[in-house]
Amino acid sequence: MVKGVRLRSRRALVFLSCLLVLVVAGIITVRLAQGDDKPTEVARSAGESACSARKTREHCDEIHLDGRTWRYAYRPAEKATADTVLLDFGGPGLSALSGSLGLGPFLEAYPQLSKRYNFLVIEEPWVMRALPDGCDAAMSGYYLAYRDATGGGVAATKSMVDKCDLRGGGWGFDRESYGKLVKAIAQKHGSQLKGFIGHSWGATRLAYLGKDAPEWSILLRPFPVGVDSETLVRTRAQLTATLYPAVAQVTGSRIDTRSLEVTQFDQASAIVDLGYVPSEYLAAESAGVRDGSGLAQIGKLSDALWGRYGTDSLSPGNLAQFQEICAVVGPLAAQPLTITTSADALAARFAPCAGFSRNGLVASASPTTCVVTSKYDSVAPEGLARSTYGTLPGNVKFVDTDEKSHSSFAGMEACLTHVGIAN
């Protein structure tokens, strides 16, 4: 049964505000590492624990499985229990234990959860994986081929896919690794998975669990699992153009706060990234991006979309993003030669999917599921979410919000009520 309500959750907005103090204003928390600061390199000496090798701002646990070490955070409930909720902030390409995603503020915003359940958050594998030789340069080549409109985007993308071993696995999760890891952690702690809360790509992680999905799930602005890349990019491009029209294109401009010129490439990329900007900043950010007056913000948003740091280096979180997403959505038929529109920027971000085959993953739901959508969400279009999750069996409820930002957690309180968790 599918139901629908419309609301604005104050507590969810409080949670979002808590997250914003952790990041640069105007840049959504769930973005790749970006800007002119280089990410910390993995440095792990013999015998050193994975949690010590790269410091975290969240509690860190680790487990050895299938020849590698996995990091995660396990937060016990206030009262001893085996009942556990798996929280997935989405991505791919996010460091769940970095502190930027706000596990602490989340639990503070929803104390009815932390009193009743243990919480499990799993770190993506790319965080602890070293780059293969030549991979860093190949990522830069991919970025510059599109940024500089060299016409070599196809060749540069293929080089990155090969040099970074994108088809070999291990940067992101897949159905087998995620499911086995969740079970192994549950066995280690003697816990039982009762619930799942997933934002955006978190819906894909629920699909990885398949028949092992817990009793209830909350999916906030979910990725439409099962949709192909052509449909996804076309729908996102159309909605982005509708929400952010009338772009006055910029010419190359130097600014003091950025090592690269702000160009038409950056403006097109920034338009795509507006979908992640918190609602309270969106009107001002959008105006400056669309009319070309906000050069600094155009640069920041472009860097957030591409995960740029230094001059032309890209965060390795990109590799997790490409690997997981491409395996689910498959190839995009055409790749742009130049980036002049938001549709071009979107297509370039899916260019690494060339040569990938879809893995056949389909959406999953729990016996009781709540799905939050917004018609203003250009990242996870409402229409695709409804067509994906509206036909699934079980007690599925849709909560519609008027929040424009893909980052919003508005709708959580209505979903908590639906899955039987009172204040």
N, C-alpha and C positions, 0 to 999 in steps of 0.2 A: 504494500500500500504506500502510495506516495502522497505526502501532504506538503503544504507550503504556507509559510508565514513571512511577514516582513517586519523587521525591527532594527534597532540600533543598540548594541550592547555597551553600556557605560563601562562595565568592568573590563571588557576586552579592550576598550580604548585606553583605559588606565594602564593595562598591561603594555599596550603599544607605546604609550608615553614612557614607561619605564625602560623599554628597549632603546628608545631614541637617545637616552642619555649615554648609551654605550657606544654610539657611532657618530660620525660626522653628520650634522643636521642636513636633512634633505636626501641622504643616501640611505636606502633601505637596508636593514640589517642582513637580510638574506642575499647578499651579493658576494661575488668572488672578491678575493683580495685584489686591491687596485690602487692606482695612484703612483707616486714616485718613490714609495718605500718598498724595498725588497722584502719578500716573506723570509722568515727564519728558515735556514737550511736544516734538513734532518742531520743530526750528528749523534750517533749512538755507539758508544764504546762497548767492547766485549763485556758481557755480564750486566750491562746497564739495562734497567727496565724501560719498557716503551713509554711509560708515564713520565719517567725522569728525563728521557732523551729529548723530548719537546714539552716544555712546561705548558700547563693548562690553567685556565681560570675557573674551571669546574673540577669537582672531585673526579679523580681518574682511577678506574680499575682496568685490569687487563686480563686476557684469557688467551691461551695457546690452542689453536685449532688448525688442523690441516697444514701444519708446517709453518704457520705464521702467527704473529701476535696481533691481537685486535684490542682496541681501546674502547672504553665505554664508561658511562657514569651510571651508578646505581644508587638511588636515593631512597632509603627506607621510609616507610610510613611512620607517622607519629606513634601508632600502636602496632605492635608486631603482627604481621600478617604475611601470607604467601601471595595474596592478590596483588598483581602488578599491572601497570599501564605502560605500554611502549609508546614513547613520544618521539615523533619524527618531524623535525622542523622543515624537511624538504631539501631542496637543492636541485640536482646534485652539485657538488663543488663546495660544500660548506664544511667548516670545521666545528663540529657540534660541541667540542670541549674548550673552544677558544674563549668562551665567555660572551662573545658578540651576539649569540642567539638568545641569551637570557633565560636559562633554565630556572635560576633563582627567582627572578621577577615573575615568571610564569606561575610557579608554585605559590608565590605570595598572592598573586591575583586570584587564584582559585584554591583557597585553603581547604574547601570541601574535598578536593582531590588528594592533596598531600596528607590529610588526616586518615584517609581511607585506603590509599594505595601506595605501594612502592612505585618508584618511577625509574624507567630504563631509557637511556639515550645512548645511541651507538655512534661512534666516530666513523666517518667514511675512510676507507683504506688508503686513499691517495695521500692522506696527511703524513703517513709514515713511510711512504715509498720513495726511493731515490729515483731521479730522472735517468733514463738510459742516455748513453753518449749520443750527442747530436740532437736530443729532443728539444732542449731549450732553444737552440738556434732555429730548429724547424718550426717551433711555435711562433717565434718572432717573424720568420719568413711568411707564415700564413697570415699573421696580422698585417704586416707591411704590404703584402701583395694586394690586399683589399684596401688598406688605408691609402696607399700611394697610387692605386688604380693602374698597376703595372700590366694588367691583363693576364697575370700568371697565377691567379687564384686557384685554379683547378690543380695545377702542378704543385704549387706550394702546399695546398691542403693534403694532397696525396703523400707528399714527403713527410708532413707532420704525422699523418696516420701511421706511416711505416716506421719512422724514426722513434716515435713514442709508443709503439706497440699497442695501438688503440684496439686492434682486433684480438689481442692476446688476453684481455681481461686483467683484473687486478687493480684498476684505478677506482672503479666504483663497485657497487654491489650488483649482484644478479640474483635470480630466483633461488638458486641452490645455496650460494654463500650466505645470503641474508637469512634464509629459513634455518639453516644449520646453526648459524651463529646465535640466533634468538633462542633456539632450543638448548644450546650448550650453556648459555648464560643462565637460563632458567634452572637448568640442572645444578649448576654451580651454587646458586643462591637458594635452592629449594623453593623457587617461586612458581607461580602459575599465572600465565597471561590471561587477564580478564578484559582488558580494554586497549584500544588503540586510538591515539590522537595524531593525525597527520595533516600537515599544511602543504598544499601544492603538490610537489613530487612525492610527498609522503603517501599519497594515495597509491602510487606505484609500489611503494614498499609494502603496503597492505596487500596488493595483488601478488607480491612475491610470496606472501604467507599462504595464499590460496585457501585450501580447505582447513588450514590451521588458524584461520582468522579467529580472533577472540569473540566473546559474547557481544560486545558492543564496540562501535567505532564512530569517531567524529572526524569528518573530512572537511577541512577548511579550504575553500577555493581550489578544489582538487584538479590535478592533471587528468585529462580525459583518456585514461588507459584504453588502448585498443584503436585509437585514432591514428591514421597514417600521417606522415610528415607533410604531404601536399595539403591535406585538409586542415591540419593544424596551422601551418604557416599562412595559408590563404585566409583563414578565419581571423587569425590574430592581426594580420596586415590590414584587413578591411576594418576591423574594429578600432585599431590604432588610428587609422586615417580618419575615421568618423569622430573619435574622441578628441583628436589633436590636429585639426585641419589648418589650412592657411599658413603654411610655413614659408617664411621669407628666408631664402637660403643665404648662408654666410659665406664670405670669402676667407681665405687663410689669414688668421690673425694671431700675433704673438701676445701672450700675457705673462706676467711675472711669476705666476704661481704654477706654471706648467712647462715642462721641458719640450713639449711638442706644440706646433701650431694648432690652433682650433680651426678645423676645416669643415667642409660639407659632410665628410665622412663622420666626424664627431657629432654634428647636429643630427644626422639621420639616426645614429646610434643612440643619442640622448633621447630622441623621440620615443624609441622603443623602451628605454629604461624609465621613462616617466610612469609607466605602469606600476612601478615599485615604490614610487615616492609617496610618503605618508600624506593622507588627505589634507591635513591642515597646512601643508606646504605646497600642495599641488598647483593651486591657481597661480601663485607667484612664480613657481618654478616653470610651469608650462608656458606662461607668457614670455619669459626671458629666453627660453629655449626656442619657441616657435618664431619669435620676431628677431632672434639673433643677438639681442642685447645682453643676454646673460652668458657671456663667453666662459667665465670661470665654471659656472654650473654645467654648461654644455660639456666642458672637458671632464668634469668629475663624473657626470652620468655616463658619458662614453667610456671612460676608464672602468666604471663599475660593470657595464655590460660585458666588456671584453676581458676584465680581470687584468688590466695592464698595470705594471709597476716598472720603476726605473725609467728607461726611455722607450724601449720597444719589447720588453719581456712580458710574458703572460703567466699568470698564476697557474700552477699545476692543477688547481681545482678545475680548470677548463677540461682537463683530460677525463676526469670523472664525469663531468657534465656530458661531454661528447660520447663517451663510451656507454653510459647508461641510457641516455636519451636515444641515441642512434639505434641501439639494439631493440628498443621498443617501437619507434616510429618508422624506421627504415629510411631509404634514400629519398632525397629531393631531386626531381628530374633535372631542373635547370639551376645553374649557379651564376650569380651576377658577375659581370666584368668590373663594374664600378659600383660604388655605394653612394647614391644620390638621394635615396628615399628610405623611409623606415622599412618598407617591404624588402628593399635590397639588403639592409642590415640584418633583418631576420633571416633571409635566405643564406647570407654568408655565415651566420652562426650555425646553420644546419648543413653547411657544405661538407663538413667531415663525415656526414652520414652516407656519402656516396660509396657504394660498394658494400654497405651493411645490409643484411637481410633481417627482416622483422622476426623477433623471437616468438611470436604468437601469444604474447602475454595478453590476458584479458582482465578487465576490472573485477574486483572482488568486493563483497560487502559482508558485514557481520549479520547475525540474526536481527540485531537492532542497530541501525545506522542513521546518522544525521549528516547531511551534506549542506554546507554553506556556500552560497554563490552570490554574485553581484553582476548586474547587466553592464556595469561600468568597468569590469575587470578585463583589461586587454591582454593579460598574461594567461589566464585560465577562463576563456569565454564561457559565459553562462549557458549558452545553447549547447555547446559540446558537453558540458558537465551534465546537463539534464538528459541529453540523449544517451549518455554513457551510464549514468547511475539510476536514472528513472525507470529502467527496465529490469533492474536486478531484483531477485526475490528477497523476501523478508520485509521487515518493518522499516522502510526508508522514508525519512522526513527531509524535505528541503526547507532551508531557512534563507530567505532573500534579504540582503542588506543593501543600503544605499551607499556604503563605503566604496570609494573609487579605488583605493590602493590595494594592490594584490597582497601587500604585507599585513593587512588588517586581520585581527582575530575577532572582529565583531561577529556575533552570532553564537559564540561559545556558550553563553548562559542558557539560551533556548535549547541548544543541543545537549547540554548537561541534564536539563530537565527531561528531555526526550529519552535519554539513556538511563534515567532513573537515579540521578545523583542530585539530591536536593542541596540547597545552601546550608 
